Amino acid sequence: MAVPEERFPVLGHRSDQAFVAGVGDRPLTMRGVTEADLPELLRVDREVFPEEPYPYFVLRQHIDVHGDRILVLDDGECLHGYVLFVTTTDGYVCWVLSLAVSADRRGRGLGRRLMLEALRQLRRERVHEVRLTVEPANAAAIMLYRTLGFATDGRVHRDYLGPGEDRLIMTLGAAGPGTA
Ligand SMILES: CC(C)(COP(=O)(O)OP(=O)(O)OC[C@H]1O[C@@H](n2cnc3c(N)ncnc32)[C@H](O)[C@@H]1OP(=O)(O)O)[C@@H](O)C(=O)NCCC(=O)NCCS
């Protein structure tokens, strides 16, 4: 992978090892999604993206087609977040299509853990670039991505995800530097 390894310190634990993210929280496990997670995955997605959640059939088929590219945070009863990342068929680019942490679990490093694990998995592959879109006003996500080394191309892509849905495109591992 063209992404410099030093940017992604490998997590000090196996991804399926339980960890506690906040005082009083049940231990969480980060693991690959299963079909049985679909109701919880839908719930989390609807909670985090109430205005534009994935329709049932889209999440269902994301699991069918690339379930190995969905990591979930599970406390044994509920899911508290997920990341979905999909590589283009030429293996050149991976898009992070969705990253979500439940509102009551934010600010505890979970978003970063999900991203680091996705990047750790991608490091073993021949992916040249990791890309994602983010709303220009989404300061928390932009900061997270920047601290992981993602950079923008310096412009807002108007209507990128539909009318009024402007997005920044952030890239990690491009041949040339972006604009942080
Ligand atoms: C973006 C999101 C996934 C971050 O998850 P999180 O678990 O709260 O993030 P973390 O605790 O791992 O924080 C990682 C970094 O993000 C940045 N960050 C997180 N919350 C922030 C905030 N409120 N303001 C500014 N920066 C913030 C910081 O750089 C932070 O690093 P630090 O803790 O070392 O300062 C979460 O806020 C979320 O689900 N938001 C709604 C959905 C969304 O916007 N998804 C991304 C779409 S592109």
The ligand as a Gaussian input file, in Angstrom:
#p B3LYP/6-31G(d) Opt

LIG

0 1
 C      -17.109000      11.555000      13.456000
 C      -17.297000      10.494000      14.532000
 C      -17.315000       9.117000      13.882000
 C      -16.107000      10.585000      15.500000
 O      -16.240000       9.508000      16.424000
 P      -15.723000       9.645000      17.945000
 O      -15.703000       8.289000      18.500000
 O      -16.508000      10.675000      18.653000
 O      -14.250000      10.195000      17.694000
 P      -12.977000       9.916000      18.606000
 O      -13.367000      10.001000      20.046000
 O      -12.321000       8.692000      18.121000
 O      -12.102000      11.194000      18.273000
 C      -11.102000      11.109000      17.311000
 C      -10.682000      12.510000      16.906000
 O      -11.752000      13.159000      16.237000
 C      -11.697000      14.549000      16.523000
 N      -12.918000      14.895000      17.214000
 C      -13.823000      14.052000      17.759000
 N      -14.852000      14.760000      18.253000
 C      -14.585000      16.045000      18.007000
 C      -15.283000      17.249000      18.229000
 N      -16.479000      17.277000      18.844000
 N      -14.728000      18.419000      17.799000
 C      -13.528000      18.422000      17.181000
 N      -12.820000      17.300000      16.921000
 C      -13.338000      16.135000      17.341000
 C      -10.474000      14.764000      17.384000
 O       -9.390000      15.000000      16.524000
 C      -10.327000      13.408000      18.039000
 O       -9.037000      13.157000      18.456000
 P       -8.598000      13.480000      19.972000
 O       -9.553000      12.716000      20.825000
 O       -7.211000      12.949000      20.032000
 O       -8.720000      14.946000      20.135000
 C      -18.594000      10.738000      15.346000
 O      -18.599000      12.066000      15.805000
 C      -19.869000      10.488000      14.549000
 O      -20.341000       9.369000      14.442000
 N      -20.440000      11.574000      14.008000
 C      -21.702000      11.483000      13.265000
 C      -21.510000      10.729000      11.965000
 C      -20.417000      11.311000      11.124000
 O      -20.257000      12.525000      11.032000
 N      -19.660000      10.412000      10.480000
 C      -18.598000      10.793000       9.593000
 C      -19.166000      11.082000       8.257000
 S      -17.896000      11.527000       7.119000

